[in-house]
Amino acid sequence: MRSPVPRGRRRGVLALPVLAAMLAVSAGCSDVEGLRSDGDLGIVHAPQTLWKNVHPAPPAADQKPGTATVVPGLPKAPGPGMRGVNPLDVVRADVTASARQDGGTGRLVDPRAPQRLALCTQAVDGGPDCPMRPSVLHDVTGNGREELITALDLDGRDSELRVYTVQDDGAIARILYRRGVLEGVEVAAEHLAVREPTSNPKYVSVSDYVWDPDAKILNLSQLTLDECRTAKDGSTGCSPSRV
């Protein structure tokens, strides 16, 4: 009768095939189903911080974001909302006060804005040469009062988007100011979205502003990219992207 293999030797014998297989793989002798080398995958580099010792100066008192700006020189609004208020008078007063405050430096308003507004007449729509877009009344605060949404075109590309509301005391205040290339402006409930082109023609940036009841302004809540495709007929369509 064959004597049984001692327990210690039995473990050693069972380990030999496993060890042989590991050596074969490490030596690059695996078959089709084994491991393969993907070659040199390159070196992973950590992010490099540029100009780490250079920091911008803090904003001046008239540049601090997050606060509504009451437009000086305007009478109290006749109603709880902006309906019945002359949009041209509001923008003129706002631009004049901002230009006087920043001294023509462009910190608060584009230096071209006063010159462009000078083209507007006293007509209801400002006349044929007025660069102000037709005003839109829409409740973006959710309190049932209509806000005034308008834009001043500085040239054939750049514009200033402006949104005004009536505060509880009847004062008219600016709750959003944005200078840029307005590819599109959309409103829905208490959201206002601004679409602008990017350096890549395949994408359009979308800035979503939402009413902030604490700050009493429209605050940027989300910034996304829409992917744009050109159809065979030459038209361009943009849809939300995952980038």
C-alpha positions in Angstrom: 0.0 0.0 0.0 1.2 3.5 -1.0 1.9 5.6 2.1 -0.2 8.8 2.2 1.6 12.1 1.3 2.3 14.2 4.3 0.1 17.2 4.7 2.9 19.6 4.3 4.1 18.0 1.1 0.6 17.9 -0.3 0.3 21.7 -0.1 3.7 22.0 -1.8 2.7 19.8 -4.7 -0.6 21.6 -5.3 1.2 25.0 -5.4 3.6 24.0 -8.2 1.1 24.3 -11.1 0.0 27.7 -9.9 3.6 28.9 -9.5 4.4 27.7 -13.0 1.5 29.5 -14.5 2.5 32.8 -12.8 6.0 32.5 -14.1 4.8 31.9 -17.6 2.6 35.0 -17.5 5.3 37.2 -16.1 7.7 36.0 -18.8 5.3 37.0 -21.5 4.5 33.4 -22.5 0.7 33.6 -22.1 -1.7 32.3 -24.7 -4.5 34.2 -26.6 -6.5 34.4 -23.4 -3.7 35.6 -21.2 -2.4 39.1 -20.4 -0.9 41.3 -23.1 1.2 44.4 -22.9 -0.4 47.6 -24.1 2.9 49.2 -24.6 4.1 52.5 -23.2 1.0 54.4 -21.9 3.0 57.6 -21.4 3.7 59.5 -18.2 0.9 61.0 -16.1 1.6 64.6 -15.3 0.2 66.5 -12.4 -1.5 69.9 -13.1 0.8 72.8 -13.3 -0.3 76.0 -11.6 0.6 79.1 -13.7 1.3 82.4 -12.0 0.6 81.0 -8.5 2.0 84.1 -6.8 0.0 86.6 -8.8 -3.5 87.4 -7.4 -6.1 89.9 -8.6 -6.9 92.9 -6.4 -10.2 92.7 -4.5 -13.2 94.4 -6.3 -14.0 98.0 -5.5 -17.1 98.8 -3.6 -19.0 99.5 -6.8 -17.9 96.3 -8.4 -18.9 93.8 -5.7 -21.3 91.2 -7.2 -24.3 89.9 -5.3 -26.3 93.1 -4.7 -29.1 94.8 -6.5 -28.3 98.3 -7.8 -31.0 101.0 -7.4 -31.1 103.2 -10.5 -30.7 106.9 -9.3 -32.8 109.7 -10.7 -35.9 107.8 -11.4 -39.3 108.3 -9.9 -41.1 105.5 -8.0 -42.7 102.9 -10.2 -46.5 103.5 -10.7 -47.3 99.9 -10.0 -46.0 96.8 -8.2 -44.2 95.7 -11.4 -42.3 97.3 -14.3 -45.4 97.6 -16.5 -46.1 101.3 -17.2 -42.4 102.3 -16.8 -40.6 103.7 -19.9 -37.7 101.2 -20.6 -35.6 103.9 -22.4 -35.8 106.2 -19.4 -34.6 103.4 -17.1 -31.7 102.4 -19.3 -30.7 106.0 -19.9 -30.6 106.8 -16.2 -28.7 103.6 -15.4 -26.1 104.1 -18.1 -25.6 107.8 -17.2 -25.1 107.0 -13.5 -22.7 104.1 -14.2 -20.7 106.1 -16.7 -20.4 109.0 -14.3 -19.4 106.6 -11.5 -16.6 104.7 -13.4 -15.3 107.8 -15.2 -15.4 106.1 -18.6 -13.1 103.3 -17.6 -15.7 100.6 -18.6 -15.8 99.0 -15.2 -19.5 99.4 -14.8 -20.7 100.2 -18.3 -19.3 100.0 -21.8 -18.0 103.4 -22.9 -19.9 103.0 -26.2 -23.2 102.7 -24.4 -23.9 106.5 -23.8 -23.0 107.2 -27.5 -25.3 104.5 -28.7 -28.2 105.7 -26.5 -27.8 109.2 -28.0 -29.2 107.7 -31.2 -32.6 107.1 -29.5 -35.3 109.7 -29.8 -38.3 110.4 -27.6 -40.5 108.0 -29.6 -42.1 105.2 -27.8 -39.7 102.6 -29.5 -36.8 105.0 -29.4 -36.9 105.6 -33.2 -35.4 103.6 -36.1 -31.8 104.1 -35.1 -32.2 103.3 -31.4 -29.9 100.3 -30.5 -32.2 99.1 -27.7 -34.0 95.8 -28.3 -37.7 95.6 -27.7 -38.4 95.3 -24.0 -39.9 92.1 -22.5 -42.0 91.9 -19.3 -41.6 88.7 -17.5 -41.8 87.6 -13.8 -38.4 86.1 -13.0 -38.7 86.7 -9.3 -41.8 84.5 -8.7 -43.6 87.2 -6.7 -46.2 87.9 -9.4 -44.6 91.2 -10.5 -43.2 91.6 -14.0 -39.5 92.5 -14.5 -38.1 94.5 -17.4 -35.7 92.6 -19.6 -33.9 94.5 -22.4 -30.6 94.7 -24.2 -28.5 97.5 -25.6 -26.6 96.6 -28.8 -23.2 98.2 -28.8 -22.3 97.1 -32.3 -23.1 94.3 -34.6 -21.9 91.7 -32.1 -21.5 92.9 -28.5 -24.5 93.8 -26.3 -25.4 94.6 -22.8 -28.2 92.5 -21.2 -30.1 94.3 -18.4 -32.9 93.2 -16.1 -34.8 95.6 -13.8 -37.3 95.0 -11.0 -39.4 97.2 -8.7 -38.5 96.8 -5.0 -41.0 96.9 -2.2 -40.6 100.7 -1.7 -41.2 101.4 -5.4 -37.6 102.0 -6.3 -36.4 100.5 -9.6 -33.3 98.4 -9.3 -31.1 96.5 -11.7 -30.9 92.8 -10.8 -28.7 91.6 -13.7 -26.2 93.2 -16.0 -24.2 91.2 -18.5 -22.0 92.3 -21.4 -21.3 89.8 -24.1 -22.3 88.2 -27.4 -26.0 87.3 -27.0 -26.5 84.2 -29.1 -29.8 83.8 -27.5 -31.8 84.7 -24.3 -34.5 82.5 -22.9 -36.8 82.9 -20.0 -38.9 80.2 -18.2 -40.5 80.7 -14.8 -37.8 82.1 -12.5 -34.9 81.1 -14.9 -33.1 83.3 -17.4 -30.6 81.5 -19.7 -28.0 83.3 -21.8 -26.5 81.5 -24.8 -23.1 82.7 -26.0 -20.6 81.4 -28.6 -17.3 79.9 -27.5 -13.9 79.7 -29.2 -15.0 76.3 -30.4 -17.7 76.6 -33.0 -19.0 73.2 -32.0 -20.2 74.4 -28.6 -22.3 77.2 -27.2 -22.1 78.2 -23.5 -25.3 78.5 -21.6 -25.4 80.5 -18.4 -28.5 79.8 -16.3 -29.5 82.6 -13.9 -32.0 82.0 -11.1 -33.7 84.5 -8.7 -31.9 84.6 -5.4 -34.5 85.8 -2.8 -31.8 86.6 -0.2 -29.5 88.7 -2.4 -32.5 90.1 -4.4 -30.7 89.5 -7.7 -30.5 87.0 -10.5 -27.6 84.8 -9.6 -25.6 82.4 -11.9 -26.7 78.9 -10.9 -25.3 76.7 -13.7 -22.9 77.0 -16.6 -23.1 74.3 -19.3 -22.2 73.7 -22.9 -24.5 72.9 -25.7 -23.2 70.9 -28.7 -24.0 72.3 -32.1 -24.4 70.4 -35.3 -24.8 71.8 -38.8 -27.5 70.1 -40.9 -27.4 69.5 -44.6 -29.5 72.6 -45.3 -26.9 74.7 -43.5 -29.0 75.3 -40.4 -27.4 74.9 -37.0 -28.9 73.1 -34.0 -27.6 72.9 -30.5 -28.5 70.4 -27.9 -27.2 69.8 -24.3 -23.8 68.2 -24.2 -22.1 66.0 -21.6 -18.8 67.7 -21.8 
